[in-house]
Amino acid sequence: MSVDALSFKTLTLERPAEHLLCVTLDRPEVRNALDTQMGFDLRDLWVELYRDPADVRCVVLTGRGDKAFCAGGDLKERNGMTDADWRRQHALFEQMVRAQLDCPVPMIAAVNGAAYAGGLEIVMGCDFAYAAAGARFALTEVTLGIMPGAAGTQNLPRAVGLRRAKEIILTGTPFSAEEALAWGAVNRVCAEGQLVAEALATAAKIAGNAPISVRQAKKSINASAQMDLKNGYDFEIEAYNRTVGTEDRQEGIRAFNEKRPPVYKGR
């Protein structure tokens, strides 16, 4: 089954242009809060993109409305959960996180509003993020008697640095889009009404490049955070060599010499 054949209860999938997939978290009545069904939906989407991305070369992930990207875990659903039920739900969220981190297709978060707790962790699981000027961010878990559990303590320090991440996580204090930009949590703050358009424009640039090259580069960049320089470079060379025998590598050189845009086919 290709991703175009998938249907979800909490997500809306659109194909705004060739090779692009726009995914909208679609529970606006609860500020796009992450419930069990959304956990299943996101996990299954990322798994399918891992299994068979088909012609999808870049994903833009956003939220419905202008109030919230995702307000975090659905606390109404969690109210009264037993410890066993909580752990079962969180095991699903862990699968969702791992599937997102393993997905080879580049992802851009378009943060249209509040991204709190698990919402910010979903943003941090993307390759990079753009934000609306009014977006707000926070990891509020310690104010609720828990702690980040969707890779927040891992991804946020890699984006903003260890000391800044400690301040954000240990206080639970929200911060603005401009602070997120200054600290490295997002790459761009977009003017009103331009967020998704700007994210899609960047996604189109990514999608216009050789898809095998892009995925190998993403894999190598991700590995850089796990390895020392020598082993990281060895990994990079292995990833690089995967691109040498491709038709796209030959097409890129031909197009350059013929002074025309390349037409990449992902093979």
C-alpha positions as CSV (number, residue, x, y, z in Angstrom):
1,M,0.0,0.0,0.0
2,S,1.4,3.4,-1.0
3,V,1.2,6.4,1.3
4,D,-1.5,7.9,-1.1
5,A,-3.8,5.0,-0.2
6,L,-3.6,5.6,3.5
7,S,-6.5,7.1,5.5
8,F,-6.2,8.4,9.0
9,K,-8.7,9.7,11.7
10,T,-6.4,12.4,13.1
11,L,-4.3,13.4,10.1
12,T,-5.1,15.0,6.8
13,L,-2.7,14.1,3.9
14,E,-2.4,16.4,0.9
15,R,-0.2,16.3,-2.2
16,P,0.4,20.1,-2.9
17,A,3.0,19.4,-5.6
18,E,4.9,16.6,-7.2
19,H,7.0,14.6,-4.7
20,L,5.7,16.6,-1.7
21,L,3.4,15.4,1.1
22,C,1.8,17.9,3.5
23,V,0.6,16.2,6.7
24,T,-1.8,18.2,9.0
25,L,-2.4,17.2,12.6
26,D,-6.2,17.5,12.5
27,R,-7.8,17.7,16.0
28,P,-8.4,21.4,16.2
29,E,-11.1,21.1,18.8
30,V,-8.5,20.0,21.3
31,R,-5.6,22.1,19.9
32,N,-4.3,19.1,17.9
33,A,-3.5,17.2,21.2
34,L,-1.8,13.9,20.8
35,D,-4.1,11.1,21.8
36,T,-3.8,7.3,21.3
37,Q,-5.4,7.4,17.8
38,M,-2.9,10.1,16.7
39,G,-0.1,8.0,18.1
40,F,-1.2,5.1,15.9
41,D,-1.7,7.3,12.9
42,L,1.7,9.0,13.1
43,R,3.5,5.8,13.8
44,D,1.8,4.1,10.8
45,L,2.5,7.0,8.5
46,W,6.2,7.1,9.4
47,V,6.5,3.3,9.1
48,E,4.9,3.4,5.6
49,L,7.2,6.1,4.4
50,Y,10.1,4.0,5.7
51,R,8.7,0.9,3.9
52,D,7.7,2.5,0.7
53,P,8.1,6.3,0.2
54,A,7.1,5.9,-3.4
55,D,7.5,9.3,-5.0
56,V,7.4,11.3,-1.7
57,R,10.7,13.2,-1.4
58,C,9.9,15.6,1.4
59,V,7.2,16.0,4.1
60,V,5.8,19.2,5.6
61,L,4.2,18.6,8.9
62,T,1.8,21.2,10.4
63,G,-1.3,21.6,12.5
64,R,-4.9,22.6,11.8
65,G,-5.8,26.2,12.6
66,D,-3.8,29.1,13.8
67,K,-3.8,28.4,17.6
68,A,-1.8,25.2,18.0
69,F,0.6,23.0,16.2
70,C,0.1,20.4,18.9
71,A,-0.7,21.1,22.6
72,G,1.0,17.9,23.7
73,G,-0.5,14.8,25.1
74,D,-4.3,14.7,25.4
75,L,-4.7,15.1,29.2
76,K,-8.4,14.5,29.1
77,E,-7.8,11.1,27.6
78,R,-5.1,10.4,30.2
79,N,-7.2,11.5,33.1
80,G,-7.8,8.5,35.3
81,M,-5.6,6.2,33.4
82,T,-4.1,3.3,35.4
83,D,-0.3,3.0,35.5
84,A,-0.5,0.0,33.1
85,D,-2.7,1.9,30.6
86,W,-0.3,4.9,30.7
87,R,2.6,2.7,30.0
88,R,0.8,0.9,27.2
89,Q,0.0,4.3,25.6
90,H,3.5,5.6,26.1
91,A,4.9,2.4,24.5
92,L,2.9,3.4,21.4
93,F,4.3,6.9,21.5
94,E,7.8,5.4,21.8
95,Q,7.1,3.4,18.6
96,M,5.9,6.7,16.9
97,V,9.1,8.5,17.9
98,R,11.4,5.8,16.7
99,A,9.5,5.5,13.4
100,Q,9.8,9.3,12.9
101,L,13.5,9.3,13.7
102,D,14.1,6.3,11.4
103,C,12.1,7.7,8.5
104,P,14.5,8.4,5.5
105,V,12.3,11.1,3.9
106,P,13.2,14.7,5.0
107,M,10.6,16.3,7.2
108,I,10.0,20.0,7.8
109,A,7.8,21.1,10.7
110,A,5.7,24.2,10.0
111,V,4.8,25.3,13.5
112,N,1.6,27.3,13.1
113,G,0.9,27.9,16.8
114,A,1.6,26.4,20.3
115,A,3.9,23.4,20.3
116,Y,4.0,22.2,23.9
117,A,5.3,19.1,25.5
118,G,4.8,16.2,23.0
119,G,4.0,18.8,20.3
120,L,7.5,20.3,20.6
121,E,9.0,16.9,20.7
122,I,7.3,16.1,17.4
123,V,8.8,19.3,16.0
124,M,12.2,18.3,17.3
125,G,11.9,14.9,15.6
126,C,11.7,16.7,12.2
127,D,14.8,17.5,10.3
128,F,14.2,21.3,10.8
129,A,11.4,23.7,11.5
130,Y,9.8,27.0,10.4
131,A,7.5,28.8,12.7
132,A,4.7,31.4,12.5
133,A,5.5,34.6,14.3
134,G,3.0,33.9,17.0
135,A,4.1,30.3,17.7
136,R,5.0,29.4,21.3
137,F,7.1,26.5,22.5
138,A,7.5,24.6,25.8
139,L,8.4,21.3,27.3
140,T,6.0,21.4,30.3
141,E,6.2,17.8,31.5
142,V,8.0,18.5,34.8
143,T,5.1,20.8,35.8
144,L,2.8,17.8,35.4
145,G,4.8,15.3,37.5
146,I,6.5,13.6,34.6
147,M,9.3,14.5,32.2
148,P,9.8,14.6,28.4
149,G,9.5,11.0,27.1
150,A,9.3,11.5,23.3
151,A,13.1,12.2,22.8
152,G,12.8,15.8,24.2
153,T,15.8,15.3,26.4
154,Q,17.8,14.0,23.4
155,N,16.7,16.2,20.5
156,L,16.4,19.6,22.2
157,P,20.0,19.7,23.6
158,R,21.2,18.8,20.1
159,A,19.3,21.8,18.7
160,V,19.8,24.5,21.4
161,G,22.7,23.2,23.5
162,L,22.9,21.5,26.8
163,R,22.6,24.5,29.1
164,R,19.7,26.1,27.3
165,A,17.9,22.8,27.1
166,K,18.2,22.3,30.9
167,E,16.7,25.8,31.4
168,I,13.8,25.0,29.1
169,I,13.1,21.5,30.4
170,L,13.7,22.1,34.1
171,T,11.6,25.2,34.3
172,G,8.8,24.2,31.9
173,T,8.6,27.9,30.9
174,P,7.2,28.7,27.4
175,F,9.3,30.6,24.9
176,S,8.6,32.6,21.7
177,A,9.2,32.0,18.1
178,E,11.9,34.7,18.0
179,E,13.6,33.0,21.0
180,A,13.3,29.6,19.3
181,L,15.0,31.1,16.2
182,A,17.8,32.7,18.3
183,W,18.4,29.5,20.2
184,G,18.4,27.2,17.1
185,A,15.1,25.3,17.8
186,V,13.7,26.6,14.5
187,N,15.3,27.8,11.3
188,R,13.0,30.6,10.2
189,V,10.2,32.7,11.5
190,C,7.7,33.4,8.8
191,A,5.4,36.3,8.2
192,E,1.7,36.0,8.8
193,G,0.0,33.7,6.3
194,Q,3.3,32.6,4.7
195,L,4.3,29.7,7.0
196,V,3.2,26.7,5.0
197,A,4.0,28.3,1.6
198,E,7.6,29.0,2.8
199,A,7.9,25.4,4.1
200,L,6.6,24.0,0.9
201,A,9.0,26.1,-1.1
202,T,11.9,24.8,0.8
203,A,10.5,21.2,0.5
204,A,10.3,21.7,-3.2
205,K,14.0,22.6,-3.4
206,I,14.8,19.4,-1.4
207,A,12.5,17.4,-3.6
208,G,14.2,18.7,-6.7
209,N,17.5,17.2,-5.7
210,A,18.5,13.6,-6.3
211,P,16.4,11.6,-3.7
212,I,19.0,8.9,-3.0
213,S,21.6,11.6,-2.4
214,V,19.3,13.5,-0.1
215,R,18.4,10.4,2.0
216,Q,22.0,9.3,2.2
217,A,23.0,12.8,3.3
218,K,20.3,12.9,6.0
219,K,21.4,9.5,7.3
220,S,25.0,10.6,7.5
221,I,24.2,13.9,9.2
222,N,22.1,12.1,11.8
223,A,24.9,9.7,12.4
224,S,27.3,12.6,13.1
225,A,25.6,13.1,16.5
226,Q,26.3,9.5,17.5
227,M,30.0,9.1,16.4
228,D,33.4,10.6,16.7
229,L,34.8,12.4,13.7
230,K,36.8,9.4,12.3
231,N,33.9,6.9,12.5
232,G,31.5,9.5,11.3
233,Y,33.6,10.2,8.3
234,D,33.8,6.4,7.6
235,F,30.0,6.3,7.7
236,E,29.8,9.3,5.4
237,I,32.1,7.5,2.8
238,E,29.9,4.4,2.9
239,A,26.8,6.6,2.4
240,Y,28.5,8.5,-0.4
241,N,29.5,5.3,-2.3
242,R,25.8,4.4,-2.4
243,T,25.3,7.4,-4.7
244,V,28.1,6.7,-7.1
245,G,26.4,3.9,-9.1
246,T,23.1,5.6,-9.5
247,E,21.5,6.9,-12.7
248,D,20.8,10.2,-10.8
249,R,24.6,10.7,-10.4
250,Q,25.0,10.4,-14.1
251,E,22.0,12.6,-14.8
252,G,23.3,15.3,-12.5
253,I,26.7,15.5,-14.4
254,R,25.0,15.4,-17.8
255,A,22.5,18.2,-16.8
256,F,25.3,20.4,-15.5
257,N,27.3,20.0,-18.7
258,E,24.3,20.5,-20.9
259,K,23.3,23.6,-18.8
260,R,19.7,22.3,-18.0
261,P,17.9,21.4,-14.9
262,P,18.4,17.8,-13.9
263,V,15.5,15.3,-13.9
264,Y,16.0,12.9,-11.1
265,K,14.3,9.5,-10.9
266,G,15.5,8.2,-7.6
267,R,17.5,5.3,-9.1
